[in-house]
């Protein structure tokens, strides 16, 4: 497995996104555990989660607990796995997502996440999404305090624009290590954020890097974006693998975190690090 770094810490160039294993349409627990174990077998050492990855109001942290269980039951050393979680979004149980960026809430949420994950300090904690009711700087200030207090080891933000990336890095005293934004063949509006992260040396973690759960599950990515299918056919691989290889080629700070709920899905995604695209292929895919 090819490695990249987050805050100086080596991680697999492809991570695992845990959300599909805990929200609507989720598989049974046994298949989810098998999916996480398959990721570890493939060399994945970055697992992304959030306290809001759950379906019902009374199961906050469902995905965090699932990941902690999978790591405990793996049967081999998992000390090198970086678990990244997030706080600042909530799910009231009616299918909606809400924001809560209050500093006092974020501090309590981070401590609760550490407890569910069974760790003394969260490896990477990210502010999930800006809350329009709370000044962004106040929310990031809470992340800074958590970092200073040792509740978290590394700090990141998610769903941020370039100005917010710069502001967060300033508030954190240059210690912002990751930005997690949506980016895929279907959703490319975060390219400025990706380029800024490359300039600043901050890891950029594309969420929904395959275009979202529905597109990935339906297998229609290649039909919607024919260039990805044609290049996949030329290499004898899936268009999903080409998509991730393309994202890796955009900048050395990019670490895609494809969501998965089946072992074979993350096994295929992990092999994207073995696919080398030519400069012409990368240019063709970027021009789509």
Secondary structure by P-SEA (a helix, b strand, c coil): cbbbbccccccccbbbbcccccccccccaaaaaaaaaaaaaacccbbbbcccccccccccaaaaaaaaaaaaacccccccbbbbbbcccccccccbbbbbccaaaaaaaaaaaaaaaccccccccccccccccccaaaaaaaaaaaaaaccccccccccccaaaaaaaaaaacccccbbbbbbccccccaaaaaaaaaaacbbbbbccccccaaaaaacccccccaaaaaaaaaacccaaaaaaaaaaacccccccccccccaaaaaaaaacccccccaaaaaaaaac
